[in-house]
Amino acid sequence: MASFGNREFSELADLIYEAAFVPDVWPAALQGLCQLSNSASGSVIIFNEREPVSFAATGPAKDVLDRIVADQGWSNSYSVSRLHEAPPPAFLHDSDFFPPEMLEGDPLRRPILREYGLGGQSATLIHLMTGESVMITFEHDLARSRPSPLDLAALNRFRPHLARAALMAARLRLQMADNTVASLLALGLPAAVVDRHGKVLALSSLMEALTSSFHILAGDRLALASAAAQTLFAEALVSSTRDGVVRSFPISVTQSDGAEKTVMVVHLLPLRRAARELFGFGDTIVVATPLDPGSSAPMPAILTNLFDLTAAEARLATALVSGLSLRQSAERCGLTFGSARTYLERIFRKTGTNRQAQLVAILKSAQPFRPGG
């Protein structure tokens, strides 16, 4: 892994968020991640049942994807189907996820990569709450086809930023953001553009209608009705790219029986560079993704995407949602009880909760949003 300080991290995170609204920037952002992780190429691929597959890529991956799209090869890949069915909650090397016979037998994996001088591939697949899914890949040279643990750790450090940027890219269908009004409309989601103090510069009609969840205070400042969510919102506005700041968090309501129900998740995306100009020189775009309430436990990958949980935190949360006690959940996850308590405190902070029963109620409602469902 290349030497990488806080300044370099922030610069690359800014580039990723700019790419969300200016697709021509994706190759530069992916190239930065390639250098960081010692990869030869990278790509962002968007799957949508209603639209053809679209992608942005850098290096040899672009040629590979051009060929796959031209041949309509996605339908012949069982590895892509497996990724969709059981997406890993982190970047994983393909040899740690697929059996050898799949790596060599799937026409979209090792055989086609070798033709372009590539060996193994590290990838993650993110199910978005809006129905789309995004696969992000990094390919490695034949001579060095396996990344080091530090290389994978570097990619996973950026994964939450990539997930939020991918949400915007998928909603805009990898098209250049037009202007504030047109782009908020194109997102098809409740959204607002605010400055660093939370003052509203633009507001979509969808968000304007959510008066039970969002308020406009004196000075045209946007506020969230949930006190816990408002605290996280204020923290995120102060530093929207710094490591460790929660930028996706739930808004929940208390039902008549006292149970908590998550009604949506709010995401904060910093507007950087060219994207800032496109959105009237605002500092942040606030987007809400509605949730379809359900009673079954969500997949760990969904929890990771929603609340910036680490893979270990997501596994513990899933065990708790299944009805196990904290001690039983710790045993299932191979953790000491002390470590599980520490993880639970982190999960409380990231989800804006403070009681285990409240956490379970919120997480049970964290299911993918299905338009028209």
C-alpha positions in Angstrom: 0.0 0.0 0.0 1.3 3.4 -0.9 2.1 5.9 1.9 -1.2 7.8 2.6 -1.8 10.5 5.1 -4.9 12.4 6.2 -4.5 15.1 3.5 -4.1 12.5 0.7 -7.1 10.6 2.1 -9.3 13.8 2.0 -8.2 14.7 -1.5 -9.1 11.2 -2.9 -12.4 11.2 -1.0 -13.2 14.6 -2.5 -12.4 13.2 -6.0 -14.7 10.3 -5.4 -17.6 12.6 -4.4 -16.9 14.8 -7.4 -17.2 11.8 -9.6 -20.6 11.1 -8.3 -21.9 14.1 -10.2 -19.2 14.5 -12.9 -18.7 11.0 -14.4 -15.6 12.1 -16.4 -13.8 12.2 -13.0 -14.3 8.5 -12.2 -11.2 7.3 -14.1 -9.0 9.7 -12.1 -10.7 8.6 -8.8 -10.3 5.0 -9.7 -6.7 5.5 -10.7 -6.0 7.1 -7.3 -7.5 4.0 -5.6 -5.4 1.8 -7.9 -2.2 3.5 -6.9 -3.2 3.2 -3.3 -3.9 -0.5 -3.5 -1.3 -1.5 -6.0 -3.9 -2.4 -8.6 -3.6 -2.3 -12.4 -7.1 -1.1 -13.2 -10.5 -0.4 -11.6 -14.2 0.0 -12.5 -17.6 1.1 -11.2 -20.4 -1.0 -12.7 -24.1 -0.2 -12.3 -26.8 -2.8 -12.6 -30.4 -1.8 -12.9 -33.2 -4.2 -14.0 -34.8 -1.4 -16.0 -31.7 -0.1 -17.7 -28.7 -1.5 -19.6 -25.5 -2.1 -17.6 -23.4 1.1 -17.4 -19.8 1.6 -16.1 -16.8 3.8 -15.7 -13.3 2.4 -15.7 -9.6 3.0 -15.9 -6.8 0.9 -17.3 -7.3 -2.5 -19.0 -10.6 -2.9 -17.2 -12.2 -0.4 -19.6 -11.3 -2.7 -22.6 -12.6 -5.7 -20.8 -15.9 -4.1 -20.0 -16.3 -2.6 -23.4 -16.0 -6.2 -24.8 -18.4 -7.7 -22.2 -21.0 -5.1 -22.9 -20.7 -5.4 -26.6 -21.1 -9.2 -26.3 -23.9 -8.9 -23.7 -21.8 -11.2 -21.6 -23.4 -10.5 -18.2 -26.1 -13.1 -18.7 -23.5 -15.8 -19.1 -21.7 -15.1 -15.8 -22.6 -17.2 -12.8 -20.0 -15.4 -10.7 -21.9 -12.0 -11.1 -25.1 -13.8 -10.1 -23.4 -15.2 -7.0 -22.1 -11.7 -6.0 -25.6 -10.4 -6.3 -27.1 -13.2 -4.2 -24.5 -13.0 -1.4 -22.6 -9.7 -1.6 -19.5 -9.5 0.6 -19.6 -6.7 3.2 -16.1 -5.6 2.2 -13.6 -5.7 -0.7 -12.5 -9.3 -1.1 -10.0 -11.0 -3.5 -11.8 -13.3 -5.9 -9.9 -16.4 -4.8 -11.3 -15.9 -1.3 -14.9 -15.7 -2.5 -15.2 -18.0 -5.5 -14.1 -21.7 -5.8 -11.3 -22.4 -8.3 -13.6 -24.0 -10.8 -15.7 -20.9 -11.0 -12.7 -18.6 -11.4 -11.5 -20.6 -14.4 -14.9 -21.7 -15.8 -16.7 -18.4 -15.7 -16.1 -16.5 -19.0 -16.1 -13.2 -17.2 -13.4 -14.0 -14.7 -9.8 -15.3 -15.1 -9.9 -16.3 -18.8 -10.9 -12.9 -20.1 -8.7 -11.1 -17.5 -5.6 -13.0 -18.6 -6.2 -11.9 -22.2 -5.6 -8.3 -21.0 -2.6 -9.0 -18.8 -4.6 -9.2 -15.6 -4.6 -11.8 -12.9 -6.8 -11.7 -9.8 -9.6 -9.2 -9.0 -10.7 -7.6 -5.7 -14.3 -6.5 -5.7 -17.3 -5.6 -3.7 -21.0 -5.4 -4.6 -23.2 -2.8 -3.0 -27.0 -3.2 -3.0 -28.5 0.3 -2.9 -31.7 1.1 -1.1 -33.2 2.3 -4.4 -33.1 -1.0 -6.3 -29.8 -0.6 -8.2 -26.6 -2.5 -7.3 -23.1 -1.3 -7.9 -20.1 -3.5 -8.3 -16.6 -1.9 -7.8 -13.6 -3.9 -8.9 -9.8 -3.6 -8.8 -7.8 -5.9 -11.0 -4.2 -7.0 -10.4 -1.3 -7.7 -12.7 -0.6 -11.3 -13.6 2.8 -11.1 -11.9 1.2 -9.8 -8.7 -2.3 -11.1 -8.8 -3.0 -11.1 -5.1 -3.2 -7.9 -3.0 -1.7 -7.7 0.4 -4.0 -7.3 3.5 -2.9 -3.7 3.6 -4.0 -3.1 0.0 -7.5 -4.5 0.8 -7.6 -2.5 4.0 -6.9 0.7 2.0 -9.8 -0.1 -0.4 -12.2 -0.9 2.5 -11.3 2.4 4.2 -12.9 4.2 1.1 -15.8 1.8 0.7 -18.4 3.9 2.6 -17.5 6.9 0.4 -17.7 4.8 -2.7 -21.1 3.5 -1.6 -22.6 7.0 -1.2 -21.0 8.2 -4.5 -22.3 5.2 -6.2 -25.9 6.0 -5.0 -25.7 9.3 -6.8 -24.0 7.9 -9.9 -26.7 5.2 -10.2 -29.5 7.7 -9.7 -28.0 10.0 -12.4 -27.2 7.0 -14.5 -23.6 8.0 -14.8 -24.7 11.2 -16.6 -23.2 14.6 -15.9 -25.3 16.5 -13.3 -27.1 19.3 -15.2 -28.0 22.0 -12.7 -29.3 22.1 -9.2 -33.0 21.9 -10.0 -32.7 19.3 -12.9 -30.3 17.1 -10.9 -32.4 17.0 -7.8 -35.4 16.0 -9.9 -33.3 13.4 -11.7 -32.3 11.8 -8.4 -36.0 10.9 -7.8 -35.3 11.0 -4.0 -35.9 13.6 -1.3 -32.8 15.9 -1.5 -31.5 19.3 -0.5 -28.4 21.3 -1.1 -27.1 23.1 2.0 -24.1 25.2 3.0 -21.7 24.3 5.8 -24.0 25.8 8.4 -27.0 23.8 7.1 -28.7 26.7 5.3 -30.9 25.4 2.5 -29.8 26.6 -0.9 -32.1 24.2 -2.9 -34.8 21.8 -1.8 -36.6 19.2 -3.9 -40.4 18.9 -3.6 -40.0 15.3 -2.4 -38.1 16.5 0.7 -40.2 19.6 1.2 -43.2 17.2 1.6 -41.5 15.3 4.4 -42.5 17.7 7.2 -42.6 14.9 9.8 -38.9 14.2 9.3 -37.3 17.5 8.2 -37.8 21.0 9.5 -36.7 24.4 8.2 -35.5 26.5 11.1 -34.7 30.2 11.4 -32.2 31.3 8.9 -33.4 28.6 6.5 -31.4 26.0 8.2 -32.3 22.3 7.6 -32.9 20.2 10.7 -34.0 16.6 11.3 -36.9 15.9 13.5 -35.1 13.0 15.2 -32.8 14.3 18.0 -30.4 11.4 17.6 -30.2 11.9 13.8 -29.9 15.7 14.2 -26.8 15.2 16.4 -25.1 13.0 13.7 -26.3 15.4 11.0 -24.6 18.4 12.7 -21.4 16.4 13.2 -21.3 15.4 9.6 -21.8 18.9 8.3 -18.8 20.1 10.2 -16.5 17.5 8.6 -18.1 15.6 5.8 -15.1 13.6 4.6 -13.0 13.1 7.8 -12.4 9.5 8.7 -14.7 8.3 11.4 -17.5 10.7 10.8 -20.9 9.0 10.3 -22.5 10.3 7.1 -25.4 7.9 6.7 -27.8 7.5 9.6 -31.4 6.5 10.2 -34.5 8.6 10.9 -36.8 6.6 13.1 -40.2 7.2 14.6 -41.8 5.9 17.8 -45.0 4.0 17.1 -48.1 3.8 19.3 -46.8 0.6 20.9 -43.5 2.3 21.8 -41.4 0.4 19.2 -39.0 2.2 17.0 -39.4 2.1 13.2 -36.8 3.4 10.8 -38.6 5.3 8.0 -35.6 6.4 6.0 -31.8 6.8 5.9 -30.2 10.1 5.4 -26.9 10.4 3.4 -24.6 13.4 3.3 -22.4 13.8 0.3 -19.9 16.6 0.3 -19.9 18.7 -2.9 -16.4 19.2 -4.1 -14.6 20.8 -7.0 -16.7 20.9 -10.2 -19.7 19.4 -8.4 -19.8 22.3 -6.0 -20.2 24.7 -8.9 -22.9 22.6 -10.4 -25.0 22.8 -7.2 -24.8 26.6 -6.7 -21.7 26.4 -4.6 -23.4 24.5 -1.9 -21.2 22.4 0.5 -23.3 19.3 1.0 -26.1 17.4 -0.7 -28.5 15.7 1.7 -30.4 12.7 0.3 -33.0 10.5 2.0 -33.6 6.9 0.9 -37.0 5.6 2.1 -37.1 2.1 3.6 -39.6 -0.7 3.1 -40.4 -1.8 6.6 -40.0 -5.6 7.0 -39.8 -8.0 9.9 -36.8 -10.2 8.8 -33.2 -9.5 9.7 -31.3 -7.6 7.1 -28.2 -8.9 5.4 -24.9 -7.7 7.0 -24.0 -6.1 3.7 -27.1 -3.9 3.8 -26.2 -2.8 7.4 -22.7 -2.0 6.3 -23.9 0.2 3.5 -26.5 1.9 5.6 -24.7 2.8 8.7 -21.0 2.5 7.9 -20.7 -0.6 10.1 -17.6 -2.6 9.8 -18.0 -6.2 8.7 -17.5 -7.4 12.3 -20.0 -4.9 13.6 -22.5 -5.9 10.9 -22.2 -9.6 11.9 -22.8 -8.8 15.5 -25.8 -6.6 14.7 -27.3 -9.3 12.5 -26.9 -11.9 15.3 -28.7 -9.5 17.7 -31.6 -9.0 15.3 -32.0 -12.7 15.0 -33.0 -12.8 18.7 -29.7 -13.7 20.4 -28.5 -12.0 23.5 -25.3 -10.0 23.4 -23.4 -12.9 25.0 -24.8 -15.4 22.6 -24.1 -13.1 19.6 -20.5 -12.7 20.8 -20.1 -16.5 20.8 -21.6 -16.8 17.4 -19.3 -14.1 16.0 -16.2 -15.5 17.7 -15.8 -12.4 20.0 -15.1 -12.0 23.6 -18.0 -10.5 25.6 -15.9 -7.4 26.2 -15.2 -6.9 22.5 -18.9 -7.4 21.7 -19.8 -4.7 24.3 -17.3 -2.3 22.6 -18.7 -3.1 19.1 -22.2 -2.6 20.4 -21.3 0.9 21.7 -19.9 1.7 18.2 -23.1 0.4 16.6 -25.2 2.6 19.0 -23.3 5.6 17.9 -23.5 4.9 14.2 -27.2 4.2 14.3 -28.2 6.9 16.6 -29.6 4.5 19.2 -28.8 3.9 22.9 -30.7 0.7 23.8 -30.4 -2.8 22.4 -34.2 -3.2 22.0 -34.3 0.1 20.1 -31.4 -1.0 17.9 -33.1 -4.3 17.0 -36.3 -2.5 16.1 -34.5 -0.1 13.8 -32.4 -2.8 12.1 -35.4 -5.0 11.5 -36.8 -2.3 9.2 -33.6 -1.9 7.2 -34.6 -3.6 4.0 -33.8 -2.5 0.4 -36.2 0.0 -1.0 -38.2 -1.3 -3.9 -39.8 1.4 -6.1 -43.5 0.9 -6.5 -43.4 -2.0 -4.0 
